Amino acid sequence: MHEALGRYRAHLEEERRSPKTIQQYTWHVKRMLEWLQKDPAEVKPLDLSAYRHHLTVDLEYSKNSLYIATKALQDFFSYLDLDAADELTPPKRKGALPKYLTEDEARKLLRAAEEDARDHAILVVLGYTGLRVSEACALRCEDIDLSERTLHVMSGKGDKDRIVVFENNTSMALRRWLENRGVAEHDALFVNRRGGPLTARSMERLVRKYARVAGIQKTVTPHVMRHTLATTLLRRGADIRIIQQLLGHASVATTQIYTHVDDAMLKGAYDKAAPDY
């Protein structure tokens, strides 16, 4: 049981799934195996139906939690080339609109960290490139090209490395940080005070800290900053396929959610194109 789970975790890591996905999927699979008390090869479709009933009725899982659990089980049994989860279908999730900052709030957030070269560079990179937190943590010094104003992003979403461009504010913030960074044992771009790589959790805490300093009432995370960039670019007229490339979305359908988040933008576009019958 645990051997199969260990192989599955290694498989997810080899596929370069995000740390969050690896944690969620292995956790759900482990819970399922412990509840069924069966070897994966012995699990039948009826067993999984009973387990999902347990999650829904006994544990009162939300649709979102049930969706993730179902996707994890589907992926696990598919990896093992077993058909136990073939008939298991995830519930439809209500599409929540992404949360984002206004440009004024984003400006206040970045200014709140100006006294600290590292923290300011982190917030500027997140705010102007829209990187996922795992991608920002994985950046190495050699991934930065200040002369070309590009980042080589090693994505946590499978084999989808990409080049992301940045503007002068990011260039200046990165140059300042690199001058202050000094020599560190690790080649990570963003290191902690001991010279080790900065973790995703530490970066998330850092963002929340400066949001409080800036007096922003919303809950701010690196992902909110990612949504902020996408929404701002779209509002300012950027082509949606350019935004797709910058964010590293496999499909433009994922990016299209941003066309629904800004009422003012929708009204403006409609007023400009509305017919005059």
C-alpha positions as CSV (number, residue, x, y, z in Angstrom):
1,M,0.0,0.0,0.0
2,H,2.6,2.5,1.1
3,E,5.0,1.3,-1.6
4,A,2.5,2.2,-4.3
5,L,1.9,5.6,-2.7
6,G,5.6,6.2,-2.6
7,R,5.9,5.3,-6.3
8,Y,3.0,7.6,-7.1
9,R,4.5,10.5,-5.3
10,A,7.8,10.0,-7.2
11,H,5.8,9.8,-10.5
12,L,4.1,13.2,-9.7
13,E,7.5,14.7,-8.9
14,E,8.9,13.4,-12.2
15,E,6.0,14.9,-14.0
16,R,6.9,18.2,-12.3
17,R,3.5,18.7,-10.8
18,S,3.2,21.6,-8.5
19,P,4.1,21.0,-4.8
20,K,0.5,21.8,-3.9
21,T,-0.8,19.2,-6.3
22,I,1.6,16.6,-5.1
23,Q,0.7,17.2,-1.5
24,Q,-3.1,17.2,-2.1
25,Y,-3.1,14.1,-4.4
26,T,-0.9,11.9,-2.2
27,W,-2.9,13.0,0.9
28,H,-6.2,12.0,-0.7
29,V,-4.9,8.7,-2.0
30,K,-3.4,7.9,1.4
31,R,-6.8,8.6,3.1
32,M,-8.6,6.4,0.6
33,L,-6.2,3.5,1.0
34,E,-6.4,3.7,4.8
35,W,-10.2,3.8,4.8
36,L,-10.6,0.9,2.4
37,Q,-7.8,-1.1,3.9
38,K,-7.1,-2.7,0.6
39,D,-4.2,-3.1,-1.8
40,P,-4.7,-0.8,-4.8
41,A,-5.0,-3.8,-7.1
42,E,-7.9,-5.1,-5.0
43,V,-9.9,-1.9,-5.1
44,K,-13.2,-2.1,-7.1
45,P,-15.4,0.6,-8.5
46,L,-18.0,-0.1,-5.8
47,D,-15.3,0.5,-3.1
48,L,-14.6,3.9,-4.6
49,S,-18.3,4.7,-4.8
50,A,-18.6,3.8,-1.1
51,Y,-15.6,5.9,-0.2
52,R,-17.0,8.9,-2.1
53,H,-20.3,8.5,-0.3
54,H,-18.2,8.6,3.0
55,L,-16.6,11.8,1.9
56,T,-19.9,13.4,0.8
57,V,-22.2,12.3,3.6
58,D,-20.0,11.5,6.7
59,L,-17.3,14.1,6.2
60,E,-19.5,16.6,4.4
61,Y,-17.0,17.5,1.7
62,S,-17.7,20.6,-0.3
63,K,-18.0,20.3,-4.1
64,N,-14.5,21.7,-4.5
65,S,-12.9,19.3,-2.0
66,L,-14.7,16.4,-3.5
67,Y,-13.6,17.5,-7.0
68,I,-9.9,17.5,-5.9
69,A,-10.3,14.1,-4.1
70,T,-11.9,12.5,-7.2
71,K,-9.2,13.9,-9.6
72,A,-6.5,12.5,-7.2
73,L,-8.1,9.0,-7.2
74,Q,-8.6,9.1,-11.0
75,D,-4.9,10.0,-11.5
76,F,-3.6,7.5,-9.0
77,F,-5.4,4.5,-10.6
78,S,-4.6,5.7,-14.1
79,Y,-0.9,5.8,-13.1
80,L,-1.2,2.2,-11.9
81,D,-3.0,1.2,-15.1
82,L,-6.0,0.0,-13.1
83,D,-9.7,0.7,-14.1
84,A,-11.2,1.1,-10.6
85,A,-11.7,4.8,-11.0
86,D,-12.8,4.8,-14.7
87,E,-16.5,5.4,-13.8
88,L,-15.7,7.9,-11.0
89,T,-16.7,11.4,-12.1
90,P,-15.8,14.6,-10.3
91,P,-18.7,17.0,-9.4
92,K,-19.1,20.2,-11.4
93,R,-17.6,23.1,-9.5
94,K,-19.1,26.5,-9.4
95,G,-16.7,28.7,-11.3
96,A,-15.5,31.3,-8.8
97,L,-14.2,34.6,-10.3
98,P,-10.6,35.3,-9.4
99,K,-9.8,37.9,-6.7
100,Y,-7.5,40.7,-7.7
101,L,-6.2,44.1,-6.5
102,T,-6.9,47.5,-8.0
103,E,-3.9,49.1,-9.6
104,D,-3.8,51.6,-6.7
105,E,-3.8,48.7,-4.2
106,A,-1.0,46.9,-6.1
107,R,1.0,50.1,-6.1
108,K,0.7,50.5,-2.3
109,L,1.7,46.9,-1.8
110,L,4.9,47.3,-3.8
111,R,5.8,50.6,-2.1
112,A,5.3,49.0,1.3
113,A,8.4,46.9,0.8
114,E,10.7,49.5,-0.8
115,E,13.0,49.6,2.2
116,D,14.0,45.9,1.8
117,A,15.7,45.0,-1.5
118,R,14.8,41.3,-1.4
119,D,11.2,41.7,-0.3
120,H,10.6,44.5,-2.8
121,A,12.1,42.4,-5.6
122,I,9.9,39.5,-4.7
123,L,6.7,41.6,-4.7
124,V,7.7,43.3,-8.0
125,V,8.4,40.0,-9.7
126,L,5.1,38.6,-8.6
127,G,3.2,41.8,-9.5
128,Y,4.8,42.4,-12.9
129,T,5.3,38.8,-14.2
130,G,2.4,36.9,-12.6
131,L,4.5,33.9,-11.7
132,R,3.1,31.1,-9.6
133,V,4.6,31.1,-6.1
134,S,6.3,27.8,-6.9
135,E,7.8,29.3,-10.0
136,A,9.1,32.3,-8.2
137,C,10.7,30.1,-5.5
138,A,12.4,28.0,-8.2
139,L,14.0,31.0,-10.0
140,R,17.8,30.8,-10.0
141,C,20.2,33.7,-10.6
142,E,21.1,32.3,-14.0
143,D,17.5,32.4,-15.0
144,I,17.6,36.2,-15.0
145,D,18.7,38.1,-18.1
146,L,18.7,41.8,-17.2
147,S,20.0,42.9,-20.6
148,E,17.1,41.2,-22.4
149,R,14.6,41.7,-19.6
150,T,13.5,38.1,-19.5
151,L,13.1,35.3,-17.0
152,H,13.5,31.6,-17.8
153,V,10.6,30.1,-15.8
154,M,10.8,26.4,-14.8
155,S,7.1,25.7,-14.4
156,G,5.6,23.5,-11.7
157,K,2.9,22.5,-14.2
158,G,4.6,19.8,-16.2
159,D,7.1,20.3,-19.0
160,K,6.0,23.8,-19.7
161,D,9.1,25.9,-19.2
162,R,8.7,29.4,-20.7
163,I,10.3,32.8,-21.2
164,V,8.6,35.7,-19.4
165,V,9.4,39.3,-20.2
166,F,9.5,42.1,-17.7
167,E,9.7,45.9,-17.7
168,N,12.0,48.4,-16.2
169,N,10.6,48.5,-12.7
170,T,11.3,44.7,-12.4
171,S,14.7,45.2,-13.9
172,M,15.7,47.9,-11.4
173,A,14.3,45.9,-8.4
174,L,16.1,42.7,-9.5
175,R,19.4,44.6,-10.1
176,R,19.2,46.2,-6.7
177,W,18.5,42.8,-5.0
178,L,21.3,41.0,-6.9
179,E,23.7,43.8,-5.7
180,N,22.6,43.3,-2.1
181,R,22.2,39.5,-2.3
182,G,25.9,38.7,-1.8
183,V,27.3,35.2,-2.0
184,A,25.0,32.4,-0.9
185,E,25.5,28.7,-0.8
186,H,22.3,28.1,-2.8
187,D,21.8,29.3,-6.4
188,A,18.2,30.3,-5.8
189,L,17.5,33.9,-6.7
190,F,15.4,34.5,-3.6
191,V,17.2,33.2,-0.5
192,N,16.3,33.5,3.2
193,R,18.4,35.2,5.8
194,R,20.6,32.1,6.2
195,G,21.3,31.8,2.5
196,G,19.0,28.9,1.8
197,P,16.2,28.9,-0.8
198,L,13.0,30.7,0.2
199,T,10.0,28.4,0.5
200,A,6.5,29.0,-0.9
201,R,5.1,29.3,2.6
202,S,7.6,32.0,3.5
203,M,6.8,33.9,0.3
204,E,3.1,33.7,1.0
205,R,3.7,35.1,4.6
206,L,5.8,37.9,3.1
207,V,3.0,38.9,0.8
208,R,0.4,38.9,3.6
209,K,2.8,40.9,5.8
210,Y,3.2,43.8,3.3
211,A,-0.5,43.8,2.5
212,R,-1.1,44.6,6.2
213,V,1.6,47.2,6.1
214,A,0.0,48.8,3.1
215,G,-3.4,48.8,4.8
216,I,-5.1,46.6,2.2
217,Q,-8.2,45.0,3.7
218,K,-8.4,42.1,1.2
219,T,-6.6,38.8,1.7
220,V,-3.6,39.0,-0.6
221,T,-1.6,36.0,-1.8
222,P,0.9,35.5,-4.6
223,H,-2.0,34.0,-6.6
224,V,-4.1,37.2,-6.1
225,M,-1.1,39.1,-7.5
226,R,-1.1,36.8,-10.5
227,H,-4.8,37.5,-11.1
228,T,-4.1,41.2,-10.7
229,L,-1.5,41.2,-13.5
230,A,-3.8,39.3,-15.8
231,T,-6.8,41.5,-15.1
232,T,-4.7,44.7,-15.5
233,L,-3.1,43.6,-18.8
234,L,-6.5,42.7,-20.2
235,R,-8.1,46.0,-19.1
236,R,-5.2,47.9,-20.7
237,G,-5.8,46.1,-24.0
238,A,-3.3,43.2,-24.1
239,D,-4.3,40.4,-26.4
240,I,-5.6,37.4,-24.4
241,R,-3.2,35.0,-26.1
242,I,-0.2,37.1,-25.0
243,I,-1.6,36.9,-21.4
244,Q,-2.0,33.1,-21.9
245,Q,1.7,32.9,-22.8
246,L,2.9,35.0,-19.9
247,L,0.9,33.1,-17.3
248,G,1.9,29.7,-18.8
249,H,-1.7,28.5,-19.4
250,A,-1.9,25.4,-21.5
251,S,-5.3,26.6,-23.0
252,V,-6.6,30.0,-23.7
253,A,-9.9,28.8,-22.2
254,T,-8.2,29.0,-18.8
255,T,-7.2,32.6,-19.4
256,Q,-10.6,33.6,-20.6
257,I,-12.0,33.8,-17.1
258,Y,-10.3,37.2,-16.8
259,T,-12.7,38.6,-19.4
260,H,-15.5,38.2,-16.8
261,V,-13.9,39.8,-13.8
262,D,-14.0,43.5,-14.6
263,D,-17.4,45.1,-15.0
264,A,-16.0,48.4,-16.1
265,M,-13.9,46.8,-18.8
266,L,-16.9,44.9,-20.1
267,K,-19.2,47.9,-20.1
268,G,-16.5,50.0,-21.9
269,A,-16.0,47.3,-24.5
270,Y,-19.7,47.0,-25.0
271,D,-20.3,50.7,-25.2
272,K,-17.6,51.0,-27.8
273,A,-19.0,48.2,-30.0
274,A,-22.7,48.5,-29.3
275,P,-24.9,48.8,-32.4
276,D,-27.0,51.9,-33.0
277,Y,-30.3,50.4,-34.3
